[in-house]
Each structure stands twice: as C-alpha cells, then as structure tokens.
Amino acid sequence: MRSLNIRTITAATAATAALALGACGGGTLTASSSCREFMTASATEQHEVVYQLASQYRKPAFATPLGEPEVPYYCSASPSVTLGEFFAKAED
C-alpha cells in the first residue's frame, strides 16, 4: 500500500512539473522567431529549434554537430532575420 502512494505522488509530481515547464515558455522558439530571440534563448531551446527546423526545412546538415553552430554564427550578425528565413535560404 505504501508503494502505491509513492507511485501516485511521483506521477502527480511529474505531471505538475511538465505543466510548469510548459507554462514557463519552454520550447517557445519557432520558425517565426527572430535571430535576436534565438540568441537570447537557452542552449537547450536553441538545440531543439535547430533540430526541429532542420527537419521541417529538409536541411539535415544543420542537425549535426558541425552544422548546428552555423545558426548562432549567422544569427549573431543578422538579428532581425527569422529562423524560418534562415533555414529557407540556407544551403544544405
């Protein structure tokens, strides 16, 4: 009986944490986000959006350890460009 209560509490805690992370704006970057927004996002958010957009725009090279750094390199020089514009024009 005691292990059932621990499992219930653990499940409830996990669900609450997931909701809290969603409410905090985790994963808020999209193709319409500017490079300026990208540069101020956490490394985790940057990584996630690069992988998502590399797949969406069919640019698999950007989802590699050598390709991923090209996005912040470009964005640092072009803060007003959207991520979608970058991926649409990017050479694969």
mmCIF file as gemmi writes it, N, C-alpha and C atoms, coordinates in Angstrom:
data_model
loop_
_atom_site.group_PDB
_atom_site.id
_atom_site.type_symbol
_atom_site.label_atom_id
_atom_site.label_alt_id
_atom_site.label_comp_id
_atom_site.label_asym_id
_atom_site.label_entity_id
_atom_site.label_seq_id
_atom_site.pdbx_PDB_ins_code
_atom_site.Cartn_x
_atom_site.Cartn_y
_atom_site.Cartn_z
_atom_site.occupancy
_atom_site.B_iso_or_equiv
_atom_site.pdbx_formal_charge
_atom_site.auth_seq_id
_atom_site.auth_asym_id
_atom_site.pdbx_PDB_model_num
ATOM 1 N N . MET Axp A 1 ? 0.824 -1.184 0 1 0 ? 1 A 1
ATOM 2 C CA . MET Axp A 1 ? 0 0 0 1 0 ? 1 A 1
ATOM 3 C C . MET Axp A 1 ? 0.872 1.253 0 1 0 ? 1 A 1
ATOM 4 N N . ARG Axp A 2 ? 1.959 1.205 0.736 1 0 ? 2 A 1
ATOM 5 C CA . ARG Axp A 2 ? 2.833 2.366 0.819 1 0 ? 2 A 1
ATOM 6 C C . ARG Axp A 2 ? 3.485 2.666 -0.535 1 0 ? 2 A 1
ATOM 7 N N . SER Axp A 3 ? 3.882 1.625 -1.292 1 0 ? 3 A 1
ATOM 8 C CA . SER Axp A 3 ? 4.498 1.859 -2.598 1 0 ? 3 A 1
ATOM 9 C C . SER Axp A 3 ? 3.496 2.461 -3.585 1 0 ? 3 A 1
ATOM 10 N N . LEU Axp A 4 ? 2.227 2.138 -3.44 1 0 ? 4 A 1
ATOM 11 C CA . LEU Axp A 4 ? 1.197 2.727 -4.294 1 0 ? 4 A 1
ATOM 12 C C . LEU Axp A 4 ? 1.132 4.232 -4.066 1 0 ? 4 A 1
ATOM 13 N N . ASN Axp A 5 ? 1.21 4.67 -2.827 1 0 ? 5 A 1
ATOM 14 C CA . ASN Axp A 5 ? 1.177 6.102 -2.519 1 0 ? 5 A 1
ATOM 15 C C . ASN Axp A 5 ? 2.391 6.815 -3.088 1 0 ? 5 A 1
ATOM 16 N N . ILE Axp A 6 ? 3.55 6.182 -3.015 1 0 ? 6 A 1
ATOM 17 C CA . ILE Axp A 6 ? 4.772 6.79 -3.549 1 0 ? 6 A 1
ATOM 18 C C . ILE Axp A 6 ? 4.653 6.921 -5.061 1 0 ? 6 A 1
ATOM 19 N N . ARG Axp A 7 ? 4.127 5.889 -5.731 1 0 ? 7 A 1
ATOM 20 C CA . ARG Axp A 7 ? 3.943 5.958 -7.18 1 0 ? 7 A 1
ATOM 21 C C . ARG Axp A 7 ? 2.952 7.057 -7.555 1 0 ? 7 A 1
ATOM 22 N N . THR Axp A 8 ? 1.899 7.184 -6.807 1 0 ? 8 A 1
ATOM 23 C CA . THR Axp A 8 ? 0.898 8.206 -7.077 1 0 ? 8 A 1
ATOM 24 C C . THR Axp A 8 ? 1.496 9.596 -6.91 1 0 ? 8 A 1
ATOM 25 N N . ILE Axp A 9 ? 2.253 9.784 -5.853 1 0 ? 9 A 1
ATOM 26 C CA . ILE Axp A 9 ? 2.895 11.084 -5.607 1 0 ? 9 A 1
ATOM 27 C C . ILE Axp A 9 ? 3.914 11.382 -6.7 1 0 ? 9 A 1
ATOM 28 N N . THR Axp A 10 ? 4.689 10.382 -7.104 1 0 ? 10 A 1
ATOM 29 C CA . THR Axp A 10 ? 5.688 10.572 -8.156 1 0 ? 10 A 1
ATOM 30 C C . THR Axp A 10 ? 5.014 10.95 -9.47 1 0 ? 10 A 1
ATOM 31 N N . ALA Axp A 11 ? 3.949 10.273 -9.828 1 0 ? 11 A 1
ATOM 32 C CA . ALA Axp A 11 ? 3.225 10.576 -11.068 1 0 ? 11 A 1
ATOM 33 C C . ALA Axp A 11 ? 2.638 11.98 -11.025 1 0 ? 11 A 1
ATOM 34 N N . ALA Axp A 12 ? 2.075 12.357 -9.9 1 0 ? 12 A 1
ATOM 35 C CA . ALA Axp A 12 ? 1.489 13.688 -9.764 1 0 ? 12 A 1
ATOM 36 C C . ALA Axp A 12 ? 2.564 14.769 -9.849 1 0 ? 12 A 1
ATOM 37 N N . THR Axp A 13 ? 3.711 14.502 -9.252 1 0 ? 13 A 1
ATOM 38 C CA . THR Axp A 13 ? 4.822 15.458 -9.301 1 0 ? 13 A 1
ATOM 39 C C . THR Axp A 13 ? 5.33 15.621 -10.728 1 0 ? 13 A 1
ATOM 40 N N . ALA Axp A 14 ? 5.46 14.524 -11.452 1 0 ? 14 A 1
ATOM 41 C CA . ALA Axp A 14 ? 5.922 14.582 -12.842 1 0 ? 14 A 1
ATOM 42 C C . ALA Axp A 14 ? 4.944 15.36 -13.712 1 0 ? 14 A 1
ATOM 43 N N . ALA Axp A 15 ? 3.665 15.132 -13.519 1 0 ? 15 A 1
ATOM 44 C CA . ALA Axp A 15 ? 2.649 15.846 -14.299 1 0 ? 15 A 1
ATOM 45 C C . ALA Axp A 15 ? 2.68 17.338 -13.996 1 0 ? 15 A 1
ATOM 46 N N . THR Axp A 16 ? 2.829 17.687 -12.736 1 0 ? 16 A 1
ATOM 47 C CA . THR Axp A 16 ? 2.893 19.093 -12.336 1 0 ? 16 A 1
ATOM 48 C C . THR Axp A 16 ? 4.131 19.757 -12.923 1 0 ? 16 A 1
ATOM 49 N N . ALA Axp A 17 ? 5.247 19.062 -12.903 1 0 ? 17 A 1
ATOM 50 C CA . ALA Axp A 17 ? 6.483 19.611 -13.462 1 0 ? 17 A 1
ATOM 51 C C . ALA Axp A 17 ? 6.35 19.851 -14.956 1 0 ? 17 A 1
ATOM 52 N N . ALA Axp A 18 ? 5.727 18.927 -15.662 1 0 ? 18 A 1
ATOM 53 C CA . ALA Axp A 18 ? 5.531 19.086 -17.108 1 0 ? 18 A 1
ATOM 54 C C . ALA Axp A 18 ? 4.657 20.301 -17.401 1 0 ? 18 A 1
ATOM 55 N N . LEU Axp A 19 ? 3.596 20.476 -16.629 1 0 ? 19 A 1
ATOM 56 C CA . LEU Axp A 19 ? 2.736 21.639 -16.822 1 0 ? 19 A 1
ATOM 57 C C . LEU Axp A 19 ? 3.475 22.935 -16.512 1 0 ? 19 A 1
ATOM 58 N N . ALA Axp A 20 ? 4.276 22.933 -15.484 1 0 ? 20 A 1
ATOM 59 C CA . ALA Axp A 20 ? 5.028 24.126 -15.106 1 0 ? 20 A 1
ATOM 60 C C . ALA Axp A 20 ? 6.034 24.496 -16.182 1 0 ? 20 A 1
ATOM 61 N N . LEU Axp A 21 ? 6.702 23.509 -16.747 1 0 ? 21 A 1
ATOM 62 C CA . LEU Axp A 21 ? 7.664 23.794 -17.8 1 0 ? 21 A 1
ATOM 63 C C . LEU Axp A 21 ? 6.97 24.365 -19.031 1 0 ? 21 A 1
ATOM 64 N N . GLY Axp A 22 ? 5.821 23.843 -19.359 1 0 ? 22 A 1
ATOM 65 C CA . GLY Axp A 22 ? 5.072 24.367 -20.489 1 0 ? 22 A 1
ATOM 66 C C . GLY Axp A 22 ? 4.632 25.799 -20.248 1 0 ? 22 A 1
ATOM 67 N N . ALA Axp A 23 ? 4.247 26.102 -19.033 1 0 ? 23 A 1
ATOM 68 C CA . ALA Axp A 23 ? 3.792 27.448 -18.691 1 0 ? 23 A 1
ATOM 69 C C . ALA Axp A 23 ? 4.939 28.442 -18.665 1 0 ? 23 A 1
ATOM 70 N N . CYS Axp A 24 ? 6.155 27.971 -18.421 1 0 ? 24 A 1
ATOM 71 C CA . CYS Axp A 24 ? 7.316 28.854 -18.371 1 0 ? 24 A 1
ATOM 72 C C . CYS Axp A 24 ? 7.81 29.221 -19.754 1 0 ? 24 A 1
ATOM 73 N N . GLY Axp A 25 ? 7.209 28.666 -20.791 1 0 ? 25 A 1
ATOM 74 C CA . GLY Axp A 25 ? 7.612 29.032 -22.138 1 0 ? 25 A 1
ATOM 75 C C . GLY Axp A 25 ? 8.696 28.143 -22.701 1 0 ? 25 A 1
ATOM 76 N N . GLY Axp A 26 ? 8.918 26.973 -22.142 1 0 ? 26 A 1
ATOM 77 C CA . GLY Axp A 26 ? 9.905 26.065 -22.683 1 0 ? 26 A 1
ATOM 78 C C . GLY Axp A 26 ? 9.544 25.721 -24.119 1 0 ? 26 A 1
ATOM 79 N N . GLY Axp A 27 ? 10.527 25.758 -25.006 1 0 ? 27 A 1
ATOM 80 C CA . GLY Axp A 27 ? 10.279 25.434 -26.39 1 0 ? 27 A 1
ATOM 81 C C . GLY Axp A 27 ? 9.447 26.47 -27.112 1 0 ? 27 A 1
ATOM 82 N N . THR Axp A 28 ? 9.664 27.735 -26.831 1 0 ? 28 A 1
ATOM 83 C CA . THR Axp A 28 ? 8.863 28.792 -27.427 1 0 ? 28 A 1
ATOM 84 C C . THR Axp A 28 ? 9.405 29.269 -28.765 1 0 ? 28 A 1
ATOM 85 N N . LEU Axp A 29 ? 10.573 28.831 -29.169 1 0 ? 29 A 1
ATOM 86 C CA . LEU Axp A 29 ? 11.135 29.263 -30.439 1 0 ? 29 A 1
ATOM 87 C C . LEU Axp A 29 ? 10.474 28.516 -31.585 1 0 ? 29 A 1
ATOM 88 N N . THR Axp A 30 ? 10.192 29.252 -32.667 1 0 ? 30 A 1
ATOM 89 C CA . THR Axp A 30 ? 9.58 28.677 -33.86 1 0 ? 30 A 1
ATOM 90 C C . THR Axp A 30 ? 10.257 29.273 -35.086 1 0 ? 30 A 1
ATOM 91 N N . ALA Axp A 31 ? 9.773 28.903 -36.25 1 0 ? 31 A 1
ATOM 92 C CA . ALA Axp A 31 ? 10.306 29.462 -37.499 1 0 ? 31 A 1
ATOM 93 C C . ALA Axp A 31 ? 10.096 30.973 -37.571 1 0 ? 31 A 1
ATOM 94 N N . SER Axp A 32 ? 9.091 31.474 -36.898 1 0 ? 32 A 1
ATOM 95 C CA . SER Axp A 32 ? 8.838 32.917 -36.931 1 0 ? 32 A 1
ATOM 96 C C . SER Axp A 32 ? 9.618 33.7 -35.876 1 0 ? 32 A 1
ATOM 97 N N . SER Axp A 33 ? 10.386 33.005 -35.057 1 0 ? 33 A 1
ATOM 98 C CA . SER Axp A 33 ? 11.227 33.676 -34.059 1 0 ? 33 A 1
ATOM 99 C C . SER Axp A 33 ? 12.393 34.369 -34.762 1 0 ? 33 A 1
ATOM 100 N N . SER Axp A 34 ? 12.765 35.52 -34.244 1 0 ? 34 A 1
ATOM 101 C CA . SER Axp A 34 ? 13.897 36.242 -34.828 1 0 ? 34 A 1
ATOM 102 C C . SER Axp A 34 ? 15.209 35.657 -34.332 1 0 ? 34 A 1
ATOM 103 N N . CYS Axp A 35 ? 16.254 35.961 -35.055 1 0 ? 35 A 1
ATOM 104 C CA . CYS Axp A 35 ? 17.585 35.537 -34.62 1 0 ? 35 A 1
ATOM 105 C C . CYS Axp A 35 ? 17.927 36.164 -33.258 1 0 ? 35 A 1
ATOM 106 N N . ARG Axp A 36 ? 17.431 37.361 -33.022 1 0 ? 36 A 1
ATOM 107 C CA . ARG Axp A 36 ? 17.656 38.02 -31.729 1 0 ? 36 A 1
ATOM 108 C C . ARG Axp A 36 ? 17.06 37.172 -30.601 1 0 ? 36 A 1
ATOM 109 N N . GLU Axp A 37 ? 15.843 36.677 -30.81 1 0 ? 37 A 1
ATOM 110 C CA . GLU Axp A 37 ? 15.201 35.813 -29.813 1 0 ? 37 A 1
ATOM 111 C C . GLU Axp A 37 ? 15.971 34.503 -29.66 1 0 ? 37 A 1
ATOM 112 N N . PHE Axp A 38 ? 16.439 33.974 -30.774 1 0 ? 38 A 1
ATOM 113 C CA . PHE Axp A 38 ? 17.227 32.736 -30.756 1 0 ? 38 A 1
ATOM 114 C C . PHE Axp A 38 ? 18.482 32.923 -29.901 1 0 ? 38 A 1
ATOM 115 N N . MET Axp A 39 ? 19.161 34.039 -30.076 1 0 ? 39 A 1
ATOM 116 C CA . MET Axp A 39 ? 20.424 34.274 -29.364 1 0 ? 39 A 1
ATOM 117 C C . MET Axp A 39 ? 20.22 34.464 -27.862 1 0 ? 39 A 1
ATOM 118 N N . THR Axp A 40 ? 19.031 34.871 -27.443 1 0 ? 40 A 1
ATOM 119 C CA . THR Axp A 40 ? 18.786 35.055 -26.01 1 0 ? 40 A 1
ATOM 120 C C . THR Axp A 40 ? 18.164 33.822 -25.362 1 0 ? 40 A 1
ATOM 121 N N . ALA Axp A 41 ? 17.824 32.83 -26.158 1 0 ? 41 A 1
ATOM 122 C CA . ALA Axp A 41 ? 17.223 31.592 -25.63 1 0 ? 41 A 1
ATOM 123 C C . ALA Axp A 41 ? 18.294 30.708 -24.994 1 0 ? 41 A 1
ATOM 124 N N . SER Axp A 42 ? 17.849 29.765 -24.196 1 0 ? 42 A 1
ATOM 125 C CA . SER Axp A 42 ? 18.781 28.827 -23.572 1 0 ? 42 A 1
ATOM 126 C C . SER Axp A 42 ? 19.386 27.915 -24.635 1 0 ? 42 A 1
ATOM 127 N N . ALA Axp A 43 ? 20.511 27.31 -24.306 1 0 ? 43 A 1
ATOM 128 C CA . ALA Axp A 43 ? 21.17 26.388 -25.233 1 0 ? 43 A 1
ATOM 129 C C . ALA Axp A 43 ? 20.255 25.22 -25.586 1 0 ? 43 A 1
ATOM 130 N N . THR Axp A 44 ? 19.478 24.77 -24.622 1 0 ? 44 A 1
ATOM 131 C CA . THR Axp A 44 ? 18.55 23.666 -24.868 1 0 ? 44 A 1
ATOM 132 C C . THR Axp A 44 ? 17.482 24.074 -25.874 1 0 ? 44 A 1
ATOM 133 N N . GLU Axp A 45 ? 16.917 25.256 -25.704 1 0 ? 45 A 1
ATOM 134 C CA . GLU Axp A 45 ? 15.896 25.742 -26.645 1 0 ? 45 A 1
ATOM 135 C C . GLU Axp A 45 ? 16.489 25.928 -28.04 1 0 ? 45 A 1
ATOM 136 N N . GLN Axp A 46 ? 17.703 26.461 -28.108 1 0 ? 46 A 1
ATOM 137 C CA . GLN Axp A 46 ? 18.365 26.635 -29.401 1 0 ? 46 A 1
ATOM 138 C C . GLN Axp A 46 ? 18.54 25.29 -30.092 1 0 ? 46 A 1
ATOM 139 N N . HIS Axp A 47 ? 19.043 24.324 -29.364 1 0 ? 47 A 1
ATOM 140 C CA . HIS Axp A 47 ? 19.275 22.988 -29.902 1 0 ? 47 A 1
ATOM 141 C C . HIS Axp A 47 ? 17.972 22.383 -30.416 1 0 ? 47 A 1
ATOM 142 N N . GLU Axp A 48 ? 16.92 22.475 -29.624 1 0 ? 48 A 1
ATOM 143 C CA . GLU Axp A 48 ? 15.63 21.899 -30.003 1 0 ? 48 A 1
ATOM 144 C C . GLU Axp A 48 ? 15.07 22.53 -31.273 1 0 ? 48 A 1
ATOM 145 N N . VAL Axp A 49 ? 15.117 23.857 -31.375 1 0 ? 49 A 1
ATOM 146 C CA . VAL Axp A 49 ? 14.538 24.509 -32.547 1 0 ? 49 A 1
ATOM 147 C C . VAL Axp A 49 ? 15.386 24.255 -33.788 1 0 ? 49 A 1
ATOM 148 N N . VAL Axp A 50 ? 16.69 24.165 -33.646 1 0 ? 50 A 1
ATOM 149 C CA . VAL Axp A 50 ? 17.537 23.868 -34.804 1 0 ? 50 A 1
ATOM 150 C C . VAL Axp A 50 ? 17.205 22.483 -35.343 1 0 ? 50 A 1
ATOM 151 N N . TYR Axp A 51 ? 17.073 21.502 -34.461 1 0 ? 51 A 1
ATOM 152 C CA . TYR Axp A 51 ? 16.721 20.153 -34.899 1 0 ? 51 A 1
ATOM 153 C C . TYR Axp A 51 ? 15.336 20.122 -35.541 1 0 ? 51 A 1
ATOM 154 N N . GLN Axp A 52 ? 14.391 20.824 -34.94 1 0 ? 52 A 1
ATOM 155 C CA . GLN Axp A 52 ? 13.025 20.861 -35.467 1 0 ? 52 A 1
ATOM 156 C C . GLN Axp A 52 ? 12.999 21.497 -36.852 1 0 ? 52 A 1
ATOM 157 N N . LEU Axp A 53 ? 13.648 22.653 -36.995 1 0 ? 53 A 1
ATOM 158 C CA . LEU Axp A 53 ? 13.611 23.36 -38.271 1 0 ? 53 A 1
ATOM 159 C C . LEU Axp A 53 ? 14.469 22.689 -39.333 1 0 ? 53 A 1
ATOM 160 N N . ALA Axp A 54 ? 15.557 22.05 -38.929 1 0 ? 54 A 1
ATOM 161 C CA . ALA Axp A 54 ? 16.373 21.298 -39.89 1 0 ? 54 A 1
ATOM 162 C C . ALA Axp A 54 ? 15.535 20.193 -40.517 1 0 ? 54 A 1
ATOM 163 N N . SER Axp A 55 ? 14.7 19.57 -39.732 1 0 ? 55 A 1
ATOM 164 C CA . SER Axp A 55 ? 13.804 18.534 -40.241 1 0 ? 55 A 1
ATOM 165 C C . SER Axp A 55 ? 12.691 19.137 -41.09 1 0 ? 55 A 1
ATOM 166 N N . GLN Axp A 56 ? 12.079 20.191 -40.595 1 0 ? 56 A 1
ATOM 167 C CA . GLN Axp A 56 ? 10.958 20.835 -41.295 1 0 ? 56 A 1
ATOM 168 C C . GLN Axp A 56 ? 11.376 21.373 -42.662 1 0 ? 56 A 1
ATOM 169 N N . TYR Axp A 57 ? 12.561 21.985 -42.742 1 0 ? 57 A 1
ATOM 170 C CA . TYR Axp A 57 ? 13.032 22.575 -43.986 1 0 ? 57 A 1
ATOM 171 C C . TYR Axp A 57 ? 13.917 21.624 -44.801 1 0 ? 57 A 1
ATOM 172 N N . ARG Axp A 58 ? 14.028 20.396 -44.334 1 0 ? 58 A 1
ATOM 173 C CA . ARG Axp A 58 ? 14.823 19.362 -45.013 1 0 ? 58 A 1
ATOM 174 C C . ARG Axp A 58 ? 16.266 19.796 -45.213 1 0 ? 58 A 1
ATOM 175 N N . LYS Axp A 59 ? 16.862 20.239 -44.129 1 0 ? 59 A 1
ATOM 176 C CA . LYS Axp A 59 ? 18.263 20.664 -44.114 1 0 ? 59 A 1
ATOM 177 C C . LYS Axp A 59 ? 18.998 19.834 -43.06 1 0 ? 59 A 1
ATOM 178 N N . PRO Axp A 60 ? 19.18 18.525 -43.298 1 0 ? 60 A 1
ATOM 179 C CA . PRO Axp A 60 ? 19.739 17.636 -42.277 1 0 ? 60 A 1
ATOM 180 C C . PRO Axp A 60 ? 21.15 18.001 -41.814 1 0 ? 60 A 1
ATOM 181 N N . ALA Axp A 61 ? 21.894 18.702 -42.63 1 0 ? 61 A 1
ATOM 182 C CA . ALA Axp A 61 ? 23.262 19.065 -42.238 1 0 ? 61 A 1
ATOM 183 C C . ALA Axp A 61 ? 23.276 19.945 -40.987 1 0 ? 61 A 1
ATOM 184 N N . PHE Axp A 62 ? 22.215 20.712 -40.772 1 0 ? 62 A 1
ATOM 185 C CA . PHE Axp A 62 ? 22.173 21.596 -39.603 1 0 ? 62 A 1
ATOM 186 C C . PHE Axp A 62 ? 21.868 20.842 -38.313 1 0 ? 62 A 1
ATOM 187 N N . ALA Axp A 63 ? 21.45 19.598 -38.427 1 0 ? 63 A 1
ATOM 188 C CA . ALA Axp A 63 ? 21.164 18.781 -37.243 1 0 ? 63 A 1
ATOM 189 C C . ALA Axp A 63 ? 22.382 17.958 -36.835 1 0 ? 63 A 1
ATOM 190 N N . THR Axp A 64 ? 23.543 18.318 -37.332 1 0 ? 64 A 1
ATOM 191 C CA . THR Axp A 64 ? 24.783 17.614 -36.991 1 0 ? 64 A 1
ATOM 192 C C . THR Axp A 64 ? 25.64 18.501 -36.094 1 0 ? 64 A 1
ATOM 193 N N . PRO Axp A 65 ? 26.603 17.914 -35.399 1 0 ? 65 A 1
ATOM 194 C CA . PRO Axp A 65 ? 27.476 18.724 -34.537 1 0 ? 65 A 1
ATOM 195 C C . PRO Axp A 65 ? 28.262 19.796 -35.294 1 0 ? 65 A 1
ATOM 196 N N . LEU Axp A 66 ? 28.54 19.584 -36.569 1 0 ? 66 A 1
ATOM 197 C CA . LEU Axp A 66 ? 29.254 20.598 -37.345 1 0 ? 66 A 1
ATOM 198 C C . LEU Axp A 66 ? 28.32 21.647 -37.939 1 0 ? 66 A 1
ATOM 199 N N . GLY Axp A 67 ? 27.089 21.273 -38.22 1 0 ? 67 A 1
ATOM 200 C CA . GLY Axp A 67 ? 26.148 22.201 -38.836 1 0 ? 67 A 1
ATOM 201 C C . GLY Axp A 67 ? 25.412 23.094 -37.863 1 0 ? 67 A 1
ATOM 202 N N . GLU Axp A 68 ? 25.128 22.569 -36.694 1 0 ? 68 A 1
ATOM 203 C CA . GLU Axp A 68 ? 24.338 23.328 -35.717 1 0 ? 68 A 1
ATOM 204 C C . GLU Axp A 68 ? 24.965 24.676 -35.343 1 0 ? 68 A 1
ATOM 205 N N . PRO Axp A 69 ? 26.284 24.795 -35.163 1 0 ? 69 A 1
ATOM 206 C CA . PRO Axp A 69 ? 26.87 26.098 -34.803 1 0 ? 69 A 1
ATOM 207 C C . PRO Axp A 69 ? 26.731 27.176 -35.877 1 0 ? 69 A 1
ATOM 208 N N . GLU Axp A 70 ? 26.395 26.801 -37.1 1 0 ? 70 A 1
ATOM 209 C CA . GLU Axp A 70 ? 26.222 27.804 -38.15 1 0 ? 70 A 1
ATOM 210 C C . GLU Axp A 70 ? 25.043 28.727 -37.867 1 0 ? 70 A 1
ATOM 211 N N . VAL Axp A 71 ? 24.042 28.233 -37.156 1 0 ? 71 A 1
ATOM 212 C CA . VAL Axp A 71 ? 22.856 29.043 -36.893 1 0 ? 71 A 1
ATOM 213 C C . VAL Axp A 71 ? 23.19 30.217 -35.972 1 0 ? 71 A 1
ATOM 214 N N . PRO Axp A 72 ? 23.787 30.006 -34.788 1 0 ? 72 A 1
ATOM 215 C CA . PRO Axp A 72 ? 24.121 31.171 -33.964 1 0 ? 72 A 1
ATOM 216 C C . PRO Axp A 72 ? 25.176 32.075 -34.611 1 0 ? 72 A 1
ATOM 217 N N . TYR Axp A 73 ? 26.065 31.492 -35.405 1 0 ? 73 A 1
ATOM 218 C CA . TYR Axp A 73 ? 27.066 32.304 -36.105 1 0 ? 73 A 1
ATOM 219 C C . TYR Axp A 73 ? 26.372 33.294 -37.036 1 0 ? 73 A 1
ATOM 220 N N . TYR Axp A 74 ? 25.41 32.796 -37.821 1 0 ? 74 A 1
ATOM 221 C CA . TYR Axp A 74 ? 24.659 33.655 -38.732 1 0 ? 74 A 1
ATOM 222 C C . TYR Axp A 74 ? 23.787 34.634 -37.951 1 0 ? 74 A 1
ATOM 223 N N . CYS Axp A 75 ? 23.086 34.115 -36.949 1 0 ? 75 A 1
ATOM 224 C CA . CYS Axp A 75 ? 22.143 34.95 -36.195 1 0 ? 75 A 1
ATOM 225 C C . CYS Axp A 75 ? 22.827 36.098 -35.457 1 0 ? 75 A 1
ATOM 226 N N . SER Axp A 76 ? 24.043 35.893 -35.025 1 0 ? 76 A 1
ATOM 227 C CA . SER Axp A 76 ? 24.735 36.972 -34.308 1 0 ? 76 A 1
ATOM 228 C C . SER Axp A 76 ? 24.979 38.175 -35.217 1 0 ? 76 A 1
ATOM 229 N N . ALA Axp A 77 ? 25.087 37.94 -36.519 1 0 ? 77 A 1
ATOM 230 C CA . ALA Axp A 77 ? 25.317 39.029 -37.472 1 0 ? 77 A 1
ATOM 231 C C . ALA Axp A 77 ? 24.022 39.542 -38.099 1 0 ? 77 A 1
ATOM 232 N N . SER Axp A 78 ? 22.928 38.792 -37.967 1 0 ? 78 A 1
ATOM 233 C CA . SER Axp A 78 ? 21.661 39.167 -38.598 1 0 ? 78 A 1
ATOM 234 C C . SER Axp A 78 ? 20.499 38.995 -37.627 1 0 ? 78 A 1
ATOM 235 N N . PRO Axp A 79 ? 20.433 39.799 -36.578 1 0 ? 79 A 1
ATOM 236 C CA . PRO Axp A 79 ? 19.433 39.587 -35.528 1 0 ? 79 A 1
ATOM 237 C C . PRO Axp A 79 ? 17.982 39.773 -35.95 1 0 ? 79 A 1
ATOM 238 N N . SER Axp A 80 ? 17.715 40.479 -37.045 1 0 ? 80 A 1
ATOM 239 C CA . SER Axp A 80 ? 16.321 40.712 -37.429 1 0 ? 80 A 1
ATOM 240 C C . SER Axp A 80 ? 15.752 39.627 -38.345 1 0 ? 80 A 1
ATOM 241 N N . VAL Axp A 81 ? 16.577 38.755 -38.848 1 0 ? 81 A 1
ATOM 242 C CA . VAL Axp A 81 ? 16.122 37.674 -39.723 1 0 ? 81 A 1
ATOM 243 C C . VAL Axp A 81 ? 15.402 36.626 -38.885 1 0 ? 81 A 1
ATOM 244 N N . THR Axp A 82 ? 14.328 36.039 -39.421 1 0 ? 82 A 1
ATOM 245 C CA . THR Axp A 82 ? 13.651 34.969 -38.689 1 0 ? 82 A 1
ATOM 246 C C . THR Axp A 82 ? 14.374 33.649 -38.934 1 0 ? 82 A 1
ATOM 247 N N . LEU Axp A 83 ? 14.158 32.716 -38.035 1 0 ? 83 A 1
ATOM 248 C CA . LEU Axp A 83 ? 14.767 31.402 -38.199 1 0 ? 83 A 1
ATOM 249 C C . LEU Axp A 83 ? 14.246 30.717 -39.457 1 0 ? 83 A 1
ATOM 250 N N . GLY Axp A 84 ? 12.985 30.919 -39.761 1 0 ? 84 A 1
ATOM 251 C CA . GLY Axp A 84 ? 12.419 30.36 -40.985 1 0 ? 84 A 1
ATOM 252 C C . GLY Axp A 84 ? 13.093 30.915 -42.232 1 0 ? 84 A 1
ATOM 253 N N . GLU Axp A 85 ? 13.353 32.213 -42.243 1 0 ? 85 A 1
ATOM 254 C CA . GLU Axp A 85 ? 14.051 32.825 -43.377 1 0 ? 85 A 1
ATOM 255 C C . GLU Axp A 85 ? 15.452 32.242 -43.51 1 0 ? 85 A 1
ATOM 256 N N . PHE Axp A 86 ? 16.114 32.075 -42.386 1 0 ? 86 A 1
ATOM 257 C CA . PHE Axp A 86 ? 17.458 31.489 -42.418 1 0 ? 86 A 1
ATOM 258 C C . PHE Axp A 86 ? 17.434 30.094 -43.034 1 0 ? 86 A 1
ATOM 259 N N . PHE Axp A 87 ? 16.552 29.23 -42.522 1 0 ? 87 A 1
ATOM 260 C CA . PHE Axp A 87 ? 16.512 27.846 -43 1 0 ? 87 A 1
ATOM 261 C C . PHE Axp A 87 ? 16.029 27.769 -44.446 1 0 ? 87 A 1
ATOM 262 N N . ALA Axp A 88 ? 15.138 28.654 -44.854 1 0 ? 88 A 1
ATOM 263 C CA . ALA Axp A 88 ? 14.651 28.641 -46.241 1 0 ? 88 A 1
ATOM 264 C C . ALA Axp A 88 ? 15.766 28.966 -47.227 1 0 ? 88 A 1
ATOM 265 N N . LYS Axp A 89 ? 16.665 29.855 -46.833 1 0 ? 89 A 1
ATOM 266 C CA . LYS Axp A 89 ? 17.747 30.29 -47.719 1 0 ? 89 A 1
ATOM 267 C C . LYS Axp A 89 ? 19.035 29.489 -47.559 1 0 ? 89 A 1
ATOM 268 N N . ALA Axp A 90 ? 19.151 28.767 -46.468 1 0 ? 90 A 1
ATOM 269 C CA . ALA Axp A 90 ? 20.403 28.074 -46.137 1 0 ? 90 A 1
ATOM 270 C C . ALA Axp A 90 ? 20.731 26.999 -47.166 1 0 ? 90 A 1
ATOM 271 N N . GLU Axp A 91 ? 22 26.895 -47.476 1 0 ? 91 A 1
ATOM 272 C CA . GLU Axp A 91 ? 22.486 25.836 -48.357 1 0 ? 91 A 1
ATOM 273 C C . GLU Axp A 91 ? 22.706 24.599 -47.52 1 0 ? 91 A 1
ATOM 274 N N . ASP Axp A 92 ? 22.287 23.452 -48.045 1 0 ? 92 A 1
ATOM 275 C CA . ASP Axp A 92 ? 22.472 22.207 -47.314 1 0 ? 92 A 1
ATOM 276 C C . ASP Axp A 92 ? 23.688 21.478 -47.812 1 0 ? 92 A 1
